[in-house]
């Protein structure tokens, strides 16, 4: 899962804009459900923010 976390974070870095969980999953090549869990965890850690409903991005 640690590799998946980095893949998700890289997807947000490359996008340079807020993404939906599904978009981040597609860019990272990760299952959508797994991406959702990773995004939730990263949000709790303060490594991702949600600027608007259903969108996530780097702080």
N, CA, C and O atoms as CSV, one atom per row, in Angstrom:
chain,resi,resn,atom,element,x,y,z
A,1,UNK,N,N,0.822,-1.207,0.000
A,1,UNK,CA,C,0.000,0.000,0.000
A,1,UNK,C,C,0.856,1.257,0.000
A,1,UNK,O,O,0.435,2.299,-0.504
A,2,UNK,N,N,2.055,1.163,0.563
A,2,UNK,CA,C,2.936,2.333,0.595
A,2,UNK,C,C,3.243,2.813,-0.823
A,2,UNK,O,O,3.297,4.016,-1.078
A,3,UNK,N,N,3.445,1.863,-1.750
A,3,UNK,CA,C,3.689,2.239,-3.140
A,3,UNK,C,C,2.476,2.945,-3.732
A,3,UNK,O,O,2.618,3.908,-4.485
A,4,UNK,N,N,1.288,2.468,-3.392
A,4,UNK,CA,C,0.056,3.072,-3.893
A,4,UNK,C,C,-0.098,4.499,-3.381
A,4,UNK,O,O,-0.584,5.373,-4.098
A,5,UNK,N,N,0.314,4.730,-2.145
A,5,UNK,CA,C,0.237,6.082,-1.578
A,5,UNK,C,C,1.085,7.031,-2.410
A,5,UNK,O,O,0.641,8.127,-2.752
A,6,UNK,N,N,2.291,6.619,-2.733
A,6,UNK,CA,C,3.175,7.468,-3.545
A,6,UNK,C,C,2.606,7.677,-4.946
A,6,UNK,O,O,2.711,8.771,-5.501
A,7,UNK,N,N,2.001,6.631,-5.521
A,7,UNK,CA,C,1.395,6.770,-6.843
A,7,UNK,C,C,0.265,7.800,-6.820
A,7,UNK,O,O,0.137,8.609,-7.739
A,8,UNK,N,N,-0.547,7.766,-5.772
A,8,UNK,CA,C,-1.647,8.723,-5.638
A,8,UNK,C,C,-1.099,10.136,-5.471
A,8,UNK,O,O,-1.566,11.067,-6.127
A,9,UNK,N,N,-0.116,10.298,-4.601
A,9,UNK,CA,C,0.466,11.629,-4.400
A,9,UNK,C,C,1.101,12.153,-5.688
A,9,UNK,O,O,0.989,13.340,-5.994
A,10,UNK,N,N,1.763,11.279,-6.439
A,10,UNK,CA,C,2.359,11.677,-7.717
A,10,UNK,C,C,1.283,12.133,-8.701
A,10,UNK,O,O,1.487,13.086,-9.454
A,11,UNK,N,N,0.145,11.455,-8.693
A,11,UNK,CA,C,-0.953,11.846,-9.581
A,11,UNK,C,C,-1.406,13.272,-9.272
A,11,UNK,O,O,-1.647,14.059,-10.188
A,12,UNK,N,N,-1.521,13.606,-7.990
A,12,UNK,CA,C,-1.919,14.973,-7.617
A,12,UNK,C,C,-0.834,15.983,-7.987
A,12,UNK,O,O,-1.138,17.089,-8.432
A,13,UNK,N,N,0.429,15.602,-7.802
A,13,UNK,CA,C,1.528,16.511,-8.182
A,13,UNK,C,C,1.516,16.787,-9.676
A,13,UNK,O,O,1.662,17.933,-10.102
A,14,UNK,N,N,1.343,15.738,-10.471
A,14,UNK,CA,C,1.353,15.889,-11.932
A,14,UNK,C,C,0.143,16.669,-12.430
A,14,UNK,O,O,0.252,17.450,-13.375
A,15,UNK,N,N,-1.007,16.461,-11.798
A,15,UNK,CA,C,-2.227,17.146,-12.238
A,15,UNK,C,C,-2.132,18.644,-11.972
A,15,UNK,O,O,-2.568,19.453,-12.791
A,16,UNK,N,N,-1.568,19.008,-10.838
A,16,UNK,CA,C,-1.444,20.423,-10.501
A,16,UNK,C,C,-2.779,21.096,-10.237
A,16,UNK,O,O,-2.866,22.324,-10.238
A,17,UNK,N,N,-3.809,20.313,-10.014
A,17,UNK,CA,C,-5.141,20.857,-9.720
A,17,UNK,C,C,-5.903,19.819,-8.908
A,17,UNK,O,O,-5.511,18.653,-8.874
A,18,UNK,N,N,-6.986,20.226,-8.254
A,18,UNK,CA,C,-7.782,19.252,-7.508
A,18,UNK,C,C,-8.385,18.203,-8.434
A,18,UNK,O,O,-8.791,18.502,-9.557
A,19,UNK,N,N,-8.435,16.977,-7.943
A,19,UNK,CA,C,-8.971,15.852,-8.699
A,19,UNK,C,C,-10.039,15.130,-7.891
A,19,UNK,O,O,-10.058,15.196,-6.662
A,20,UNK,N,N,-10.922,14.445,-8.596
A,20,UNK,CA,C,-11.842,13.523,-7.939
A,20,UNK,C,C,-11.056,12.249,-7.651
A,20,UNK,O,O,-10.026,11.991,-8.275
A,21,UNK,N,N,-11.545,11.461,-6.709
A,21,UNK,CA,C,-10.852,10.224,-6.333
A,21,UNK,C,C,-10.676,9.298,-7.536
A,21,UNK,O,O,-9.619,8.690,-7.701
A,22,UNK,N,N,-11.696,9.191,-8.368
A,22,UNK,CA,C,-11.617,8.326,-9.544
A,22,UNK,C,C,-10.580,8.782,-10.540
A,22,UNK,O,O,-9.895,7.965,-11.154
A,23,UNK,N,N,-10.461,10.097,-10.702
A,23,UNK,CA,C,-9.450,10.645,-11.622
A,23,UNK,C,C,-8.047,10.335,-11.116
A,23,UNK,O,O,-7.171,9.942,-11.888
A,24,UNK,N,N,-7.842,10.514,-9.814
A,24,UNK,CA,C,-6.532,10.214,-9.225
A,24,UNK,C,C,-6.221,8.725,-9.366
A,24,UNK,O,O,-5.086,8.348,-9.654
A,25,UNK,N,N,-7.234,7.883,-9.162
A,25,UNK,CA,C,-7.042,6.438,-9.299
A,25,UNK,C,C,-6.640,6.074,-10.723
A,25,UNK,O,O,-5.726,5.275,-10.929
A,26,UNK,N,N,-7.326,6.662,-11.709
A,26,UNK,CA,C,-6.996,6.387,-13.112
A,26,UNK,C,C,-5.574,6.823,-13.441
A,26,UNK,O,O,-4.826,6.092,-14.090
A,27,UNK,N,N,-5.206,8.018,-12.988
A,27,UNK,CA,C,-3.860,8.528,-13.273
A,27,UNK,C,C,-2.775,7.680,-12.608
A,27,UNK,O,O,-1.684,7.508,-13.150
A,28,UNK,N,N,-3.097,7.152,-11.422
A,28,UNK,CA,C,-2.114,6.379,-10.666
A,28,UNK,C,C,-2.126,4.898,-11.029
A,28,UNK,O,O,-1.201,4.165,-10.679
A,29,UNK,N,N,-3.165,4.458,-11.727
A,29,UNK,CA,C,-3.275,3.042,-12.058
A,29,UNK,C,C,-3.618,2.196,-10.853
A,29,UNK,O,O,-3.174,1.055,-10.727
A,30,UNK,N,N,-4.427,2.778,-9.957
A,30,UNK,CA,C,-4.812,2.119,-8.709
A,30,UNK,C,C,-6.323,1.901,-8.734
A,30,UNK,O,O,-7.056,2.689,-9.333
A,31,UNK,N,N,-6.786,0.840,-8.089
A,31,UNK,CA,C,-8.219,0.576,-7.976
A,31,UNK,C,C,-8.919,1.757,-7.296
A,31,UNK,O,O,-8.385,2.335,-6.350
A,32,UNK,N,N,-10.104,2.110,-7.775
A,32,UNK,CA,C,-10.830,3.280,-7.262
A,32,UNK,C,C,-11.129,3.166,-5.771
A,32,UNK,O,O,-10.983,4.143,-5.037
A,33,UNK,N,N,-11.543,1.995,-5.317
A,33,UNK,CA,C,-11.848,1.832,-3.885
A,33,UNK,C,C,-10.586,1.995,-3.042
A,33,UNK,O,O,-10.615,2.622,-1.984
A,34,UNK,N,N,-9.484,1.428,-3.516
A,34,UNK,CA,C,-8.216,1.565,-2.789
A,34,UNK,C,C,-7.789,3.033,-2.757
A,34,UNK,O,O,-7.325,3.528,-1.730
A,35,UNK,N,N,-7.950,3.721,-3.884
A,35,UNK,CA,C,-7.590,5.145,-3.950
A,35,UNK,C,C,-8.420,5.949,-2.957
A,35,UNK,O,O,-7.900,6.851,-2.301
A,36,UNK,N,N,-9.705,5.627,-2.842
A,36,UNK,CA,C,-10.565,6.329,-1.884
A,36,UNK,C,C,-10.073,6.171,-0.460
A,36,UNK,O,O,-10.068,7.130,0.312
A,37,UNK,N,N,-9.657,4.958,-0.108
A,37,UNK,CA,C,-9.132,4.705,1.239
A,37,UNK,C,C,-7.834,5.477,1.465
A,37,UNK,O,O,-7.624,6.058,2.530
A,38,UNK,N,N,-6.968,5.476,0.453
A,38,UNK,CA,C,-5.686,6.177,0.564
A,38,UNK,C,C,-5.926,7.679,0.707
A,38,UNK,O,O,-5.300,8.337,1.538
A,39,UNK,N,N,-6.826,8.212,-0.099
A,39,UNK,CA,C,-7.122,9.656,-0.046
A,39,UNK,C,C,-7.666,10.034,1.327
A,39,UNK,O,O,-7.281,11.060,1.888
A,40,UNK,N,N,-8.557,9.212,1.870
A,40,UNK,CA,C,-9.111,9.490,3.202
A,40,UNK,C,C,-7.992,9.527,4.244
A,40,UNK,O,O,-7.950,10.416,5.094
A,41,UNK,N,N,-7.083,8.544,4.163
A,41,UNK,CA,C,-5.961,8.479,5.107
A,41,UNK,C,C,-5.057,9.706,4.949
A,41,UNK,O,O,-4.654,10.313,5.941
A,42,UNK,N,N,-4.742,10.070,3.704
A,42,UNK,CA,C,-3.882,11.231,3.463
A,42,UNK,C,C,-4.543,12.521,3.945
A,42,UNK,O,O,-3.867,13.436,4.416
A,43,UNK,N,N,-5.861,12.584,3.824
A,43,UNK,CA,C,-6.591,13.757,4.292
A,43,UNK,C,C,-6.496,13.859,5.819
A,43,UNK,O,O,-6.283,14.945,6.358
A,44,UNK,N,N,-6.651,12.739,6.502
A,44,UNK,CA,C,-6.544,12.717,7.965
A,44,UNK,C,C,-5.148,13.128,8.422
A,44,UNK,O,O,-4.994,13.747,9.476
A,45,UNK,N,N,-4.133,12.786,7.631
A,45,UNK,CA,C,-2.752,13.133,7.964
A,45,UNK,C,C,-2.414,14.571,7.576
A,45,UNK,O,O,-1.342,15.068,7.920
A,46,UNK,N,N,-3.321,15.243,6.862
A,46,UNK,CA,C,-3.079,16.610,6.434
A,46,UNK,C,C,-2.245,16.717,5.167
A,46,UNK,O,O,-1.772,17.800,4.823
A,47,UNK,N,N,-2.063,15.601,4.472
A,47,UNK,CA,C,-1.249,15.619,3.249
A,47,UNK,C,C,-2.080,15.929,2.012
A,47,UNK,O,O,-1.533,16.247,0.956
A,48,UNK,N,N,-3.415,15.836,2.144
A,48,UNK,CA,C,-4.343,16.240,1.087
A,48,UNK,C,C,-5.445,17.074,1.710
A,48,UNK,O,O,-5.784,16.905,2.882
A,49,UNK,N,N,-5.998,17.973,0.916
A,49,UNK,CA,C,-7.123,18.787,1.369
A,49,UNK,C,C,-8.279,18.598,0.388
A,49,UNK,O,O,-8.104,18.065,-0.708
A,50,UNK,N,N,-9.454,19.042,0.802
A,50,UNK,CA,C,-10.625,18.987,-0.070
A,50,UNK,C,C,-11.140,20.413,-0.259
A,50,UNK,O,O,-11.919,20.909,0.555
A,51,UNK,N,N,-10.697,21.076,-1.345
A,51,UNK,CA,C,-11.100,22.469,-1.562
A,51,UNK,C,C,-12.582,22.612,-1.889
A,51,UNK,O,O,-13.177,23.655,-1.620
A,52,UNK,N,N,-13.180,21.575,-2.465
A,52,UNK,CA,C,-14.627,21.566,-2.685
A,52,UNK,C,C,-15.107,20.130,-2.671
A,52,UNK,O,O,-14.314,19.203,-2.833
A,53,UNK,N,N,-16.378,19.947,-2.482
A,53,UNK,CA,C,-16.945,18.605,-2.308
A,53,UNK,C,C,-16.501,17.651,-3.425
A,53,UNK,O,O,-16.593,17.968,-4.611
A,54,UNK,N,N,-16.022,16.483,-3.011
A,54,UNK,CA,C,-15.612,15.399,-3.903
A,54,UNK,C,C,-14.332,15.675,-4.684
A,54,UNK,O,O,-13.972,14.877,-5.550
A,55,UNK,N,N,-13.649,16.747,-4.419
A,55,UNK,CA,C,-12.376,17.043,-5.054
A,55,UNK,C,C,-11.296,17.111,-3.973
A,55,UNK,O,O,-11.538,17.559,-2.852
A,56,UNK,N,N,-10.108,16.655,-4.341
A,56,UNK,CA,C,-8.997,16.616,-3.399
A,56,UNK,C,C,-7.758,17.182,-4.083
A,56,UNK,O,O,-7.613,17.111,-5.303
A,57,UNK,N,N,-6.867,17.746,-3.268
A,57,UNK,CA,C,-5.637,18.304,-3.824
A,57,UNK,C,C,-4.581,18.439,-2.758
A,57,UNK,O,O,-4.823,18.193,-1.577
A,58,UNK,N,N,-3.416,18.832,-3.194
A,58,UNK,CA,C,-2.307,19.046,-2.271
A,58,UNK,C,C,-2.528,20.356,-1.523
A,58,UNK,O,O,-3.058,21.313,-2.087
A,59,UNK,N,N,-2.121,20.401,-0.248
A,59,UNK,CA,C,-2.300,21.651,0.514
A,59,UNK,C,C,-1.398,22.775,0.015
A,59,UNK,O,O,-1.436,23.881,0.554
